[in-house]
Amino acid sequence: MQEHSKPSSAELTSVAWHISTKSENGGGSCVEAGPLADGSGRVAVRHSRRPGGEVIVYTRAEWEAFIGGVKDGEFDFPDTSC
C-alpha cells in the first residue's frame, strides 16, 4: 500500500458515507465507505458503530483492486459456522 496523507477532520465530515444494502440486517456491525471530496479519488473506510474512530484511506487503484477481487469471488471464504 502506498503512503498517503491522513485526511483532516473537515475532509472526513464531507464524506458521503455508504453502507451496503446487504448489511442492513447485520445488527449495526457494518463497514461504511465513501470518496473523499478532494478530487483525489481516494476512498475512506470506517466502522459504522465508531464513526469518530479510525478511518482507513485507500487510493483509487487500491479500492478498484479490492472491489474487483470481491466481484471475482476472491473473498468468498468458506462458511465455518456450526
All heavy atoms as a GROMACS GRO file, in nm:
protein
  610
    1MET      N    1   0.084  -0.117   0.000
    1MET     CA    2   0.000   0.000   0.000
    1MET      C    3   0.088   0.124   0.000
    1MET      O    4   0.188   0.130   0.067
    1MET     CB    5  -0.091  -0.002   0.124
    1MET     CG    6  -0.197   0.104   0.120
    1MET     SD    7  -0.334   0.071   0.231
    1MET     CE    8  -0.274   0.141   0.382
    2GLN      N    9   0.048   0.225  -0.073
    2GLN     CA   10   0.124   0.348  -0.080
    2GLN      C   11   0.102   0.431   0.046
    2GLN      O   12   0.001   0.417   0.114
    2GLN     CB   13   0.078   0.430  -0.200
    2GLN     CG   14   0.095   0.361  -0.333
    2GLN     CD   15   0.033   0.442  -0.445
    2GLN    OE1   16  -0.013   0.552  -0.426
    2GLN    NE2   17   0.030   0.384  -0.563
    3GLU      N   18   0.198   0.519   0.074
    3GLU     CA   19   0.182   0.612   0.186
    3GLU      C   20   0.091   0.726   0.141
    3GLU      O   21   0.103   0.776   0.032
    3GLU     CB   22   0.318   0.668   0.227
    3GLU     CG   23   0.407   0.565   0.293
    3GLU     CD   24   0.352   0.515   0.425
    3GLU    OE1   25   0.300   0.596   0.505
    3GLU    OE2   26   0.358   0.394   0.448
    4HIS      N   27  -0.001   0.765   0.227
    4HIS     CA   28  -0.092   0.876   0.196
    4HIS      C   29  -0.093   0.972   0.313
    4HIS      O   30  -0.066   0.934   0.426
    4HIS     CB   31  -0.237   0.831   0.177
    4HIS     CG   32  -0.256   0.695   0.123
    4HIS    ND1   33  -0.255   0.670  -0.010
    4HIS    CD2   34  -0.276   0.576   0.182
    4HIS    CE1   35  -0.276   0.541  -0.029
    4HIS    NE2   36  -0.288   0.482   0.085
    5SER      N   37  -0.134   1.094   0.285
    5SER     CA   38  -0.154   1.186   0.395
    5SER      C   39  -0.289   1.156   0.458
    5SER      O   40  -0.385   1.120   0.388
    5SER     CB   41  -0.149   1.330   0.344
    5SER     OG   42  -0.249   1.353   0.247
    6LYS      N   43  -0.294   1.167   0.588
    6LYS     CA   44  -0.418   1.140   0.661
    6LYS      C   45  -0.515   1.254   0.635
    6LYS      O   46  -0.478   1.371   0.644
    6LYS     CB   47  -0.386   1.126   0.809
    6LYS     CG   48  -0.502   1.082   0.892
    6LYS     CD   49  -0.460   1.057   1.034
    6LYS     CE   50  -0.580   1.010   1.114
    6LYS     NZ   51  -0.544   0.979   1.251
    7PRO      N   52  -0.642   1.222   0.606
    7PRO     CA   53  -0.739   1.330   0.582
    7PRO      C   54  -0.769   1.406   0.711
    7PRO      O   55  -0.765   1.348   0.820
    7PRO     CB   56  -0.862   1.256   0.530
    7PRO     CG   57  -0.847   1.116   0.575
    7PRO     CD   58  -0.701   1.091   0.590
    8SER      N   59  -0.800   1.532   0.697
    8SER     CA   60  -0.835   1.614   0.812
    8SER      C   61  -0.977   1.582   0.858
    8SER      O   62  -1.055   1.520   0.785
    8SER     CB   63  -0.826   1.762   0.775
    8SER     OG   64  -0.929   1.794   0.683
    9SER      N   65  -1.011   1.627   0.977
    9SER     CA   66  -1.147   1.609   1.029
    9SER      C   67  -1.249   1.673   0.936
    9SER      O   68  -1.356   1.619   0.912
    9SER     CB   69  -1.160   1.669   1.168
    9SER     OG   70  -1.075   1.603   1.258
   10ALA      N   71  -1.214   1.789   0.882
   10ALA     CA   72  -1.305   1.858   0.790
   10ALA      C   73  -1.328   1.775   0.664
   10ALA      O   74  -1.442   1.768   0.614
   10ALA     CB   75  -1.248   1.995   0.754
   11GLU      N   76  -1.222   1.713   0.611
   11GLU     CA   77  -1.238   1.628   0.492
   11GLU      C   78  -1.329   1.510   0.521
   11GLU      O   79  -1.410   1.471   0.438
   11GLU     CB   80  -1.102   1.577   0.444
   11GLU     CG   81  -1.016   1.681   0.377
   11GLU     CD   82  -0.882   1.625   0.337
   11GLU    OE1   83  -0.805   1.583   0.426
   11GLU    OE2   84  -0.854   1.624   0.215
   12LEU      N   85  -1.315   1.452   0.640
   12LEU     CA   86  -1.397   1.335   0.675
   12LEU      C   87  -1.542   1.373   0.698
   12LEU      O   88  -1.632   1.293   0.674
   12LEU     CB   89  -1.339   1.266   0.799
   12LEU     CG   90  -1.203   1.200   0.776
   12LEU    CD1   91  -1.150   1.143   0.907
   12LEU    CD2   92  -1.212   1.092   0.670
   13THR      N   93  -1.569   1.496   0.740
   13THR     CA   94  -1.709   1.537   0.762
   13THR      C   95  -1.781   1.550   0.629
   13THR      O   96  -1.903   1.535   0.625
   13THR     CB   97  -1.718   1.673   0.834
   13THR    OG1   98  -1.594   1.714   0.883
   13THR    CG2   99  -1.815   1.671   0.945
   14SER      N  100  -1.707   1.575   0.522
   14SER     CA  101  -1.772   1.592   0.392
   14SER      C  102  -1.786   1.461   0.314
   14SER      O  103  -1.839   1.461   0.203
   14SER     CB  104  -1.695   1.695   0.309
   14SER     OG  105  -1.566   1.646   0.279
   15VAL      N  106  -1.741   1.350   0.371
   15VAL     CA  107  -1.753   1.220   0.302
   15VAL      C  108  -1.900   1.176   0.301
   15VAL      O  109  -1.968   1.182   0.403
   15VAL     CB  110  -1.666   1.112   0.370
   15VAL    CG1  111  -1.693   0.975   0.311
   15VAL    CG2  112  -1.518   1.146   0.358
   16ALA      N  113  -1.948   1.136   0.185
   16ALA     CA  114  -2.082   1.079   0.173
   16ALA      C  115  -2.070   0.929   0.199
   16ALA      O  116  -2.039   0.852   0.110
   16ALA     CB  117  -2.139   1.106   0.034
   17TRP      N  118  -2.089   0.890   0.324
   17TRP     CA  119  -2.068   0.750   0.365
   17TRP      C  120  -2.177   0.661   0.309
   17TRP      O  121  -2.293   0.699   0.304
   17TRP     CB  122  -2.068   0.741   0.519
   17TRP     CG  123  -1.952   0.813   0.579
   17TRP    CD1  124  -1.956   0.935   0.641
   17TRP    CD2  125  -1.816   0.771   0.582
   17TRP    NE1  126  -1.829   0.970   0.683
   17TRP    CE2  127  -1.741   0.871   0.648
   17TRP    CE3  128  -1.749   0.658   0.536
   17TRP    CZ2  129  -1.604   0.862   0.668
   17TRP    CZ3  130  -1.612   0.650   0.557
   17TRP    CH2  131  -1.541   0.750   0.622
   18HIS      N  132  -2.138   0.540   0.269
   18HIS     CA  133  -2.230   0.440   0.214
   18HIS      C  134  -2.215   0.309   0.291
   18HIS      O  135  -2.104   0.268   0.323
   18HIS     CB  136  -2.199   0.412   0.066
   18HIS     CG  137  -2.212   0.532  -0.021
   18HIS    ND1  138  -2.328   0.565  -0.084
   18HIS    CD2  139  -2.121   0.627  -0.054
   18HIS    CE1  140  -2.309   0.676  -0.154
   18HIS    NE2  141  -2.184   0.716  -0.136
   19ILE      N  142  -2.329   0.244   0.316
   19ILE     CA  143  -2.332   0.109   0.376
   19ILE      C  144  -2.403   0.019   0.276
   19ILE      O  145  -2.506   0.057   0.220
   19ILE     CB  146  -2.408   0.107   0.509
   19ILE    CG1  147  -2.340   0.196   0.612
   19ILE    CG2  148  -2.420  -0.035   0.563
   19ILE    CD1  149  -2.416   0.206   0.744
   20SER      N  150  -2.351  -0.098   0.254
   20SER     CA  151  -2.414  -0.192   0.162
   20SER      C  152  -2.556  -0.224   0.207
   20SER      O  153  -2.582  -0.243   0.326
   20SER     CB  154  -2.332  -0.322   0.156
   20SER     OG  155  -2.404  -0.422   0.087
   21THR      N  156  -2.647  -0.234   0.113
   21THR     CA  157  -2.785  -0.273   0.146
   21THR      C  158  -2.788  -0.416   0.200
   21THR      O  159  -2.879  -0.453   0.271
   21THR     CB  160  -2.877  -0.263   0.024
   21THR    OG1  161  -2.821  -0.341  -0.083
   21THR    CG2  162  -2.892  -0.120  -0.022
   22LYS      N  163  -2.687  -0.496   0.169
   22LYS     CA  164  -2.681  -0.633   0.222
   22LYS      C  165  -2.643  -0.634   0.370
   22LYS      O  166  -2.656  -0.734   0.436
   22LYS     CB  167  -2.581  -0.716   0.142
   22LYS     CG  168  -2.625  -0.732  -0.002
   22LYS     CD  169  -2.534  -0.825  -0.076
   22LYS     CE  170  -2.574  -0.836  -0.220
   22LYS     NZ  171  -2.675  -0.932  -0.248
   23SER      N  172  -2.598  -0.521   0.423
   23SER     CA  173  -2.558  -0.512   0.563
   23SER      C  174  -2.668  -0.457   0.654
   23SER      O  175  -2.650  -0.446   0.773
   23SER     CB  176  -2.436  -0.420   0.577
   23SER     OG  177  -2.327  -0.474   0.510
   24GLU      N  178  -2.780  -0.419   0.598
   24GLU     CA  179  -2.886  -0.355   0.676
   24GLU      C  180  -2.934  -0.440   0.793
   24GLU      O  181  -2.970  -0.388   0.897
   24GLU     CB  182  -3.003  -0.316   0.587
   24GLU     CG  183  -2.968  -0.201   0.495
   24GLU     CD  184  -3.082  -0.164   0.402
   24GLU    OE1  185  -3.181  -0.240   0.394
   24GLU    OE2  186  -3.073  -0.059   0.339
   25ASN      N  187  -2.934  -0.570   0.779
   25ASN     CA  188  -2.981  -0.657   0.887
   25ASN      C  189  -2.864  -0.717   0.965
   25ASN      O  190  -2.881  -0.815   1.036
   25ASN     CB  191  -3.070  -0.769   0.832
   25ASN     CG  192  -3.197  -0.713   0.773
   25ASN    OD1  193  -3.253  -0.618   0.825
   25ASN    ND2  194  -3.242  -0.771   0.664
   26GLY      N  195  -2.748  -0.656   0.955
   26GLY     CA  196  -2.628  -0.708   1.020
   26GLY      C  197  -2.613  -0.666   1.165
   26GLY      O  198  -2.508  -0.686   1.224
   27GLY      N  199  -2.714  -0.605   1.223
   27GLY     CA  200  -2.708  -0.567   1.363
   27GLY      C  201  -2.621  -0.445   1.388
   27GLY      O  202  -2.577  -0.421   1.499
   28GLY      N  203  -2.597  -0.365   1.286
   28GLY     CA  204  -2.520  -0.243   1.304
   28GLY      C  205  -2.369  -0.261   1.296
   28GLY      O  206  -2.296  -0.165   1.310
   29SER      N  207  -2.321  -0.381   1.276
   29SER     CA  208  -2.177  -0.403   1.262
   29SER      C  209  -2.143  -0.397   1.114
   29SER      O  210  -2.126  -0.499   1.048
   29SER     CB  211  -2.137  -0.538   1.320
   29SER     OG  212  -2.156  -0.538   1.459
   30CYS      N  213  -2.136  -0.276   1.062
   30CYS     CA  214  -2.117  -0.259   0.919
   30CYS      C  215  -1.993  -0.176   0.889
   30CYS      O  216  -1.945  -0.100   0.972
   30CYS     CB  217  -2.237  -0.186   0.860
   30CYS     SG  218  -2.394  -0.268   0.891
   31VAL      N  219  -1.947  -0.190   0.768
   31VAL     CA  220  -1.838  -0.109   0.717
   31VAL      C  221  -1.901  -0.001   0.630
   31VAL      O  222  -1.991  -0.029   0.551
   31VAL     CB  223  -1.742  -0.195   0.633
   31VAL    CG1  224  -1.640  -0.108   0.563
   31VAL    CG2  225  -1.674  -0.299   0.720
   32GLU      N  226  -1.855   0.122   0.648
   32GLU     CA  227  -1.900   0.233   0.565
   32GLU      C  228  -1.783   0.278   0.480
   32GLU      O  229  -1.669   0.276   0.524
   32GLU     CB  230  -1.945   0.351   0.650
   32GLU     CG  231  -2.063   0.322   0.738
   32GLU     CD  232  -2.100   0.441   0.826
   32GLU    OE1  233  -2.011   0.498   0.891
   32GLU    OE2  234  -2.220   0.474   0.828
   33ALA      N  235  -1.812   0.318   0.357
   33ALA     CA  236  -1.707   0.367   0.269
   33ALA      C  237  -1.761   0.487   0.192
   33ALA      O  238  -1.882   0.496   0.167
   33ALA     CB  239  -1.665   0.258   0.171
   34GLY      N  240  -1.672   0.575   0.156
   34GLY     CA  241  -1.711   0.691   0.077
   34GLY      C  242  -1.591   0.763   0.022
   34GLY      O  243  -1.482   0.760   0.080
   35PRO      N  244  -1.609   0.831  -0.092
   35PRO     CA  245  -1.498   0.902  -0.155
   35PRO      C  246  -1.469   1.033  -0.081
   35PRO      O  247  -1.560   1.099  -0.032
   35PRO     CB  248  -1.549   0.929  -0.296
   35PRO     CG  249  -1.698   0.934  -0.281
   35PRO     CD  250  -1.732   0.837  -0.171
   36LEU      N  251  -1.340   1.067  -0.073
   36LEU     CA  252  -1.303   1.197  -0.020
   36LEU      C  253  -1.339   1.302  -0.125
   36LEU      O  254  -1.329   1.276  -0.246
   36LEU     CB  255  -1.154   1.203   0.010
   36LEU     CG  256  -1.107   1.113   0.125
   36LEU    CD1  257  -0.956   1.123   0.141
   36LEU    CD2  258  -1.173   1.152   0.255
   37ALA      N  259  -1.381   1.418  -0.081
   37ALA     CA  260  -1.428   1.522  -0.173
   37ALA      C  261  -1.315   1.608  -0.228
   37ALA      O  262  -1.341   1.709  -0.291
   37ALA     CB  263  -1.530   1.609  -0.101
   38ASP      N  264  -1.190   1.566  -0.210
   38ASP     CA  265  -1.077   1.647  -0.255
   38ASP      C  266  -1.039   1.623  -0.401
   38ASP      O  267  -0.942   1.680  -0.451
   38ASP     CB  268  -0.956   1.624  -0.164
   38ASP     CG  269  -0.903   1.482  -0.169
   38ASP    OD1  270  -0.959   1.397  -0.242
   38ASP    OD2  271  -0.807   1.453  -0.096
   39GLY      N  272  -1.114   1.537  -0.470
   39GLY     CA  273  -1.086   1.511  -0.610
   39GLY      C  274  -0.972   1.414  -0.635
   39GLY      O  275  -0.935   1.388  -0.749
   40SER      N  276  -0.917   1.356  -0.528
   40SER     CA  277  -0.803   1.264  -0.542
   40SER      C  278  -0.845   1.124  -0.584
   40SER      O  279  -0.762   1.044  -0.624
   40SER     CB  280  -0.727   1.255  -0.409
   40SER     OG  281  -0.809   1.192  -0.311
   41GLY      N  282  -0.973   1.093  -0.568
   41GLY     CA  283  -1.020   0.958  -0.597
   41GLY      C  284  -1.003   0.864  -0.479
   41GLY      O  285  -1.040   0.747  -0.487
   42ARG      N  286  -0.945   0.913  -0.367
   42ARG     CA  287  -0.925   0.827  -0.250
   42ARG      C  288  -1.059   0.793  -0.186
   42ARG      O  289  -1.154   0.870  -0.192
   42ARG     CB  290  -0.835   0.897  -0.148
   42ARG     CG  291  -0.695   0.920  -0.199
   42ARG     CD  292  -0.605   0.984  -0.095
   42ARG     NE  293  -0.661   1.112  -0.051
   42ARG     CZ  294  -0.627   1.172   0.062
   42ARG    NH1  295  -0.538   1.119   0.143
   42ARG    NH2  296  -0.681   1.288   0.095
   43VAL      N  297  -1.062   0.675  -0.124
   43VAL     CA  298  -1.184   0.625  -0.060
   43VAL      C  299  -1.155   0.600   0.088
   43VAL      O  300  -1.057   0.532   0.122
   43VAL     CB  301  -1.233   0.494  -0.127
   43VAL    CG1  302  -1.354   0.437  -0.056
   43VAL    CG2  303  -1.263   0.519  -0.274
   44ALA      N  304  -1.240   0.653   0.174
   44ALA     CA  305  -1.228   0.635   0.319
   44ALA      C  306  -1.318   0.520   0.362
   44ALA      O  307  -1.428   0.503   0.310
   44ALA     CB  308  -1.266   0.764   0.391
   45VAL      N  309  -1.271   0.443   0.460
   45VAL     CA  310  -1.347   0.329   0.512
   45VAL      C  311  -1.344   0.336   0.664
   45VAL      O  312  -1.240   0.365   0.723
   45VAL     CB  313  -1.284   0.195   0.465
   45VAL    CG1  314  -1.360   0.075   0.522
   45VAL    CG2  315  -1.281   0.187   0.314
   46ARG      N  316  -1.460   0.310   0.728
   46ARG     CA  317  -1.469   0.314   0.874
   46ARG      C  318  -1.574   0.214   0.921
   46ARG      O  319  -1.653   0.162   0.843
   46ARG     CB  320  -1.504   0.453   0.924
   46ARG     CG  321  -1.648   0.494   0.892
   46ARG     CD  322  -1.678   0.633   0.942
   46ARG     NE  323  -1.818   0.666   0.916
   46ARG     CZ  324  -1.872   0.783   0.938
   46ARG    NH1  325  -1.796   0.882   0.985
   46ARG    NH2  326  -1.999   0.806   0.912
   47HIS      N  327  -1.576   0.188   1.052
   47HIS     CA  328  -1.676   0.102   1.116
   47HIS      C  329  -1.796   0.189   1.150
   47HIS      O  330  -1.781   0.296   1.210
   47HIS     CB  331  -1.616   0.040   1.243
   47HIS     CG  332  -1.699  -0.070   1.301
   47HIS    ND1  333  -1.825  -0.050   1.351
   47HIS    CD2  334  -1.674  -0.201   1.315
   47HIS    CE1  335  -1.874  -0.163   1.396
   47HIS    NE2  336  -1.783  -0.258   1.373
   48SER      N  337  -1.914   0.144   1.114
   48SER     CA  338  -2.034   0.226   1.134
   48SER      C  339  -2.067   0.251   1.280
   48SER      O  340  -2.127   0.352   1.313
   48SER     CB  341  -2.154   0.162   1.064
   48SER     OG  342  -2.185   0.037   1.123
   49ARG      N  343  -2.028   0.161   1.368
   49ARG     CA  344  -2.056   0.182   1.511
   49ARG      C  345  -1.957   0.278   1.576
   49ARG      O  346  -1.978   0.321   1.689
   49ARG     CB  347  -2.051   0.049   1.586
   49ARG     CG  348  -2.174  -0.034   1.563
   49ARG     CD  349  -2.182  -0.143   1.667
   49ARG     NE  350  -2.300  -0.223   1.647
   49ARG     CZ  351  -2.326  -0.331   1.714
   49ARG    NH1  352  -2.242  -0.374   1.806
   49ARG    NH2  353  -2.435  -0.400   1.692
   50ARG      N  354  -1.849   0.308   1.507
   50ARG     CA  355  -1.749   0.400   1.560
   50ARG      C  356  -1.717   0.510   1.456
   50ARG      O  357  -1.605   0.519   1.407
   50ARG     CB  358  -1.622   0.324   1.597
   50ARG     CG  359  -1.644   0.228   1.713
   50ARG     CD  360  -1.515   0.162   1.757
   50ARG     NE  361  -1.474   0.046   1.680
   50ARG     CZ  362  -1.533  -0.074   1.683
   50ARG    NH1  363  -1.639  -0.092   1.757
   50ARG    NH2  364  -1.486  -0.173   1.612
   51PRO      N  365  -1.816   0.593   1.424
   51PRO     CA  366  -1.794   0.694   1.320
   51PRO      C  367  -1.684   0.794   1.353
   51PRO      O  368  -1.626   0.853   1.264
   51PRO     CB  369  -1.930   0.763   1.305
   51PRO     CG  370  -2.005   0.729   1.429
   51PRO     CD  371  -1.951   0.598   1.478
   52GLY      N  372  -1.653   0.812   1.480
   52GLY     CA  373  -1.544   0.901   1.518
   52GLY      C  374  -1.412   0.829   1.534
   52GLY      O  375  -1.312   0.891   1.570
   53GLY      N  376  -1.411   0.700   1.509
   53GLY     CA  377  -1.291   0.618   1.527
   53GLY      C  378  -1.199   0.624   1.406
   53GLY      O  379  -1.207   0.714   1.323
   54GLU      N  380  -1.113   0.526   1.401
   54GLU     CA  381  -1.011   0.520   1.296
   54GLU      C  382  -1.074   0.508   1.157
   54GLU      O  383  -1.174   0.439   1.138
   54GLU     CB  384  -0.918   0.402   1.319
   54GLU     CG  385  -0.802   0.398   1.223
   54GLU     CD  386  -0.703   0.287   1.254
   54GLU    OE1  387  -0.716   0.223   1.359
   54GLU    OE2  388  -0.613   0.268   1.172
   55VAL      N  389  -1.012   0.575   1.063
   55VAL     CA  390  -1.053   0.570   0.923
   55VAL      C  391  -0.932   0.524   0.842
   55VAL      O  392  -0.821   0.571   0.864
   55VAL     CB  393  -1.100   0.710   0.874
   55VAL    CG1  394  -1.127   0.709   0.725
   55VAL    CG2  395  -1.223   0.754   0.952
   56ILE      N  396  -0.955   0.432   0.753
   56ILE     CA  397  -0.850   0.386   0.662
   56ILE      C  398  -0.881   0.447   0.526
   56ILE      O  399  -0.995   0.444   0.480
   56ILE     CB  400  -0.846   0.232   0.654
   56ILE    CG1  401  -0.822   0.173   0.792
   56ILE    CG2  402  -0.739   0.187   0.555
   56ILE    CD1  403  -0.839   0.022   0.797
   57VAL      N  404  -0.778   0.502   0.462
   57VAL     CA  405  -0.797   0.566   0.332
   57VAL      C  406  -0.718   0.489   0.227
   57VAL      O  407  -0.600   0.458   0.247
   57VAL     CB  408  -0.753   0.713   0.336
   57VAL    CG1  409  -0.768   0.777   0.199
   57VAL    CG2  410  -0.835   0.790   0.440
   58TYR      N  411  -0.784   0.457   0.117
   58TYR     CA  412  -0.723   0.385   0.006
   58TYR      C  413  -0.718   0.474  -0.118
   58TYR      O  414  -0.806   0.556  -0.139
   58TYR     CB  415  -0.806   0.259  -0.027
   58TYR     CG  416  -0.808   0.161   0.086
   58TYR    CD1  417  -0.914   0.157   0.177
   58TYR    CD2  418  -0.703   0.073   0.108
   58TYR    CE1  419  -0.915   0.068   0.284
   58TYR    CE2  420  -0.703  -0.016   0.213
   58TYR     CZ  421  -0.810  -0.018   0.300
   58TYR     OH  422  -0.810  -0.105   0.405
   59THR      N  423  -0.616   0.451  -0.200
   59THR     CA  424  -0.610   0.520  -0.328
   59THR      C  425  -0.719   0.461  -0.417
   59THR      O  426  -0.774   0.352  -0.390
   59THR     CB  427  -0.474   0.500  -0.398
   59THR    OG1  428  -0.458   0.361  -0.431
   59THR    CG2  429  -0.359   0.550  -0.312
   60ARG      N  430  -0.749   0.529  -0.525
   60ARG     CA  431  -0.850   0.478  -0.620
   60ARG      C  432  -0.806   0.342  -0.674
   60ARG      O  433  -0.886   0.250  -0.684
   60ARG     CB  434  -0.869   0.580  -0.732
   60ARG     CG  435  -0.958   0.531  -0.845
   60ARG     CD  436  -1.094   0.486  -0.801
   60ARG     NE  437  -1.180   0.596  -0.765
   60ARG     CZ  438  -1.300   0.580  -0.711
   60ARG    NH1  439  -1.348   0.459  -0.690
   60ARG    NH2  440  -1.373   0.682  -0.678
   61ALA      N  441  -0.678   0.327  -0.706
   61ALA     CA  442  -0.629   0.199  -0.760
   61ALA      C  443  -0.644   0.086  -0.658
   61ALA      O  444  -0.683  -0.025  -0.694
   61ALA     CB  445  -0.483   0.213  -0.803
   62GLU      N  446  -0.612   0.114  -0.532
   62GLU     CA  447  -0.626   0.012  -0.427
   62GLU      C  448  -0.773  -0.027  -0.412
   62GLU      O  449  -0.806  -0.146  -0.400
   62GLU     CB  450  -0.572   0.065  -0.294
   62GLU     CG  451  -0.423   0.081  -0.292
   62GLU     CD  452  -0.372   0.162  -0.174
   62GLU    OE1  453  -0.449   0.241  -0.114
   62GLU    OE2  454  -0.254   0.145  -0.140
   63TRP      N  455  -0.862   0.072  -0.411
   63TRP     CA  456  -1.005   0.045  -0.394
   63TRP      C  457  -1.058  -0.037  -0.512
   63TRP      O  458  -1.133  -0.133  -0.493
   63TRP     CB  459  -1.082   0.176  -0.380
   63TRP     CG  460  -1.226   0.157  -0.351
   63TRP    CD1  461  -1.332   0.180  -0.434
   63TRP    CD2  462  -1.284   0.106  -0.229
   63TRP    NE1  463  -1.450   0.148  -0.372
   63TRP    CE2  464  -1.423   0.103  -0.246
   63TRP    CE3  465  -1.230   0.063  -0.108
   63TRP    CZ2  466  -1.510   0.059  -0.146
   63TRP    CZ3  467  -1.316   0.020  -0.008
   63TRP    CH2  468  -1.454   0.018  -0.029
   64GLU      N  469  -1.020   0.000  -0.632
   64GLU     CA  470  -1.066  -0.073  -0.750
   64GLU      C  471  -1.015  -0.217  -0.751
   64GLU      O  472  -1.086  -0.308  -0.791
   64GLU     CB  473  -1.026   0.001  -0.878
   64GLU     CG  474  -1.108   0.126  -0.898
   64GLU     CD  475  -1.066   0.209  -1.017
   64GLU    OE1  476  -0.966   0.175  -1.085
   64GLU    OE2  477  -1.133   0.311  -1.042
   65ALA      N  478  -0.892  -0.238  -0.703
   65ALA     CA  479  -0.838  -0.374  -0.694
   65ALA      C  480  -0.918  -0.457  -0.594
   65ALA      O  481  -0.950  -0.574  -0.620
   65ALA     CB  482  -0.690  -0.371  -0.654
   66PHE      N  483  -0.954  -0.396  -0.482
   66PHE     CA  484  -1.034  -0.466  -0.381
   66PHE      C  485  -1.172  -0.500  -0.436
   66PHE      O  486  -1.216  -0.615  -0.427
   66PHE     CB  487  -1.046  -0.382  -0.254
   66PHE     CG  488  -1.140  -0.440  -0.153
   66PHE    CD1  489  -1.107  -0.555  -0.084
   66PHE    CD2  490  -1.262  -0.380  -0.129
   66PHE    CE1  491  -1.195  -0.610   0.009
   66PHE    CE2  492  -1.351  -0.434  -0.036
   66PHE     CZ  493  -1.316  -0.549   0.033
   67ILE      N  494  -1.240  -0.404  -0.494
   67ILE     CA  495  -1.374  -0.427  -0.549
   67ILE      C  496  -1.369  -0.533  -0.659
   67ILE      O  497  -1.456  -0.620  -0.668
   67ILE     CB  498  -1.435  -0.295  -0.601
   67ILE    CG1  499  -1.458  -0.197  -0.486
   67ILE    CG2  500  -1.565  -0.320  -0.677
   67ILE    CD1  501  -1.548  -0.247  -0.375
   68GLY      N  502  -1.265  -0.528  -0.742
   68GLY     CA  503  -1.250  -0.630  -0.846
   68GLY      C  504  -1.236  -0.769  -0.786
   68GLY      O  505  -1.294  -0.866  -0.835
   69GLY      N  506  -1.158  -0.779  -0.677
   69GLY     CA  507  -1.142  -0.908  -0.609
   69GLY      C  508  -1.272  -0.958  -0.549
   69GLY      O  509  -1.303  -1.077  -0.555
   70VAL      N  510  -1.351  -0.866  -0.493
   70VAL     CA  511  -1.482  -0.905  -0.438
   70VAL      C  512  -1.571  -0.958  -0.549
   70VAL      O  513  -1.632  -1.064  -0.536
   70VAL     CB  514  -1.549  -0.785  -0.366
   70VAL    CG1  515  -1.694  -0.816  -0.333
   70VAL    CG2  516  -1.472  -0.747  -0.240
   71LYS      N  517  -1.578  -0.885  -0.658
   71LYS     CA  518  -1.662  -0.928  -0.772
   71LYS      C  519  -1.617  -1.061  -0.831
   71LYS      O  520  -1.698  -1.138  -0.880
   71LYS     CB  521  -1.663  -0.820  -0.879
   71LYS     CG  522  -1.741  -0.697  -0.837
   71LYS     CD  523  -1.739  -0.592  -0.945
   71LYS     CE  524  -1.819  -0.470  -0.903
   71LYS     NZ  525  -1.818  -0.364  -1.005
   72ASP      N  526  -1.487  -1.088  -0.825
   72ASP     CA  527  -1.434  -1.213  -0.880
   72ASP      C  528  -1.442  -1.329  -0.780
   72ASP      O  529  -1.398  -1.440  -0.810
   72ASP     CB  530  -1.288  -1.195  -0.923
   72ASP     CG  531  -1.275  -1.110  -1.048
   72ASP    OD1  532  -1.376  -1.090  -1.118
   72ASP    OD2  533  -1.162  -1.062  -1.075
   73GLY      N  534  -1.494  -1.303  -0.659
   73GLY     CA  535  -1.510  -1.409  -0.561
   73GLY      C  536  -1.384  -1.440  -0.481
   73GLY      O  537  -1.380  -1.540  -0.410
   74GLU      N  538  -1.283  -1.354  -0.489
   74GLU     CA  539  -1.158  -1.380  -0.417
   74GLU      C  540  -1.174  -1.377  -0.264
   74GLU      O  541  -1.089  -1.427  -0.193
   74GLU     CB  542  -1.052  -1.278  -0.459
   74GLU     CG  543  -1.007  -1.295  -0.602
   74GLU     CD  544  -0.906  -1.190  -0.644
   74GLU    OE1  545  -0.833  -1.136  -0.559
   74GLU    OE2  546  -0.902  -1.160  -0.764
   75PHE      N  547  -1.283  -1.318  -0.217
   75PHE     CA  548  -1.305  -1.308  -0.072
   75PHE      C  549  -1.424  -1.392  -0.027
   75PHE      O  550  -1.481  -1.368   0.079
   75PHE     CB  551  -1.323  -1.162  -0.031
   75PHE     CG  552  -1.204  -1.078  -0.066
   75PHE    CD1  553  -1.203  -0.997  -0.178
   75PHE    CD2  554  -1.089  -1.083   0.011
   75PHE    CE1  555  -1.092  -0.921  -0.213
   75PHE    CE2  556  -0.977  -1.008  -0.021
   75PHE     CZ  557  -0.979  -0.927  -0.133
   76ASP      N  558  -1.462  -1.488  -0.107
   76ASP     CA  559  -1.571  -1.580  -0.070
   76ASP      C  560  -1.512  -1.690   0.020
   76ASP      O  561  -1.468  -1.793  -0.028
   76ASP     CB  562  -1.634  -1.642  -0.195
   76ASP     CG  563  -1.708  -1.541  -0.278
   76ASP    OD1  564  -1.732  -1.429  -0.229
   76ASP    OD2  565  -1.742  -1.574  -0.394
   77PHE      N  566  -1.507  -1.661   0.148
   77PHE     CA  567  -1.450  -1.755   0.243
   77PHE      C  568  -1.548  -1.868   0.272
   77PHE      O  569  -1.670  -1.846   0.269
   77PHE     CB  570  -1.414  -1.685   0.374
   77PHE     CG  571  -1.322  -1.568   0.355
   77PHE    CD1  572  -1.358  -1.441   0.395
   77PHE    CD2  573  -1.198  -1.584   0.295
   77PHE    CE1  574  -1.274  -1.334   0.377
   77PHE    CE2  575  -1.113  -1.477   0.277
   77PHE     CZ  576  -1.151  -1.351   0.317
   78PRO      N  577  -1.499  -1.988   0.299
   78PRO     CA  578  -1.589  -2.097   0.330
   78PRO      C  579  -1.666  -2.068   0.460
   78PRO      O  580  -1.613  -2.006   0.551
   78PRO     CB  581  -1.497  -2.218   0.349
   78PRO     CG  582  -1.360  -2.165   0.357
   78PRO     CD  583  -1.359  -2.026   0.305
   79ASP      N  584  -1.789  -2.114   0.466
   79ASP     CA  585  -1.872  -2.096   0.584
   79ASP      C  586  -1.821  -2.190   0.694
   79ASP      O  587  -1.824  -2.311   0.677
   79ASP     CB  588  -2.018  -2.124   0.553
   79ASP     CG  589  -2.110  -2.097   0.669
   79ASP    OD1  590  -2.064  -2.048   0.774
   79ASP    OD2  591  -2.230  -2.124   0.654
   80THR      N  592  -1.776  -2.135   0.805
   80THR     CA  593  -1.726  -2.217   0.914
   80THR      C  594  -1.819  -2.217   1.033
   80THR      O  595  -1.783  -2.264   1.140
   80THR     CB  596  -1.588  -2.167   0.959
   80THR    OG1  597  -1.599  -2.029   1.000
   80THR    CG2  598  -1.486  -2.180   0.846
   81SER      N  599  -1.942  -2.163   1.015
   81SER     CA  600  -2.034  -2.161   1.128
   81SER      C  601  -2.089  -2.302   1.154
   81SER      O  602  -2.094  -2.387   1.066
   81SER     CB  603  -2.149  -2.065   1.100
   81SER     OG  604  -2.219  -2.107   0.984
   82CYS      N  605  -2.128  -2.327   1.277
   82CYS     CA  606  -2.180  -2.460   1.314
   82CYS      C  607  -2.330  -2.462   1.314
   82CYS      O  608  -2.396  -2.371   1.339
   82CYS     CB  609  -2.132  -2.498   1.453
   82CYS     SG  610  -1.953  -2.513   1.460
   0.00000   0.00000   0.00000
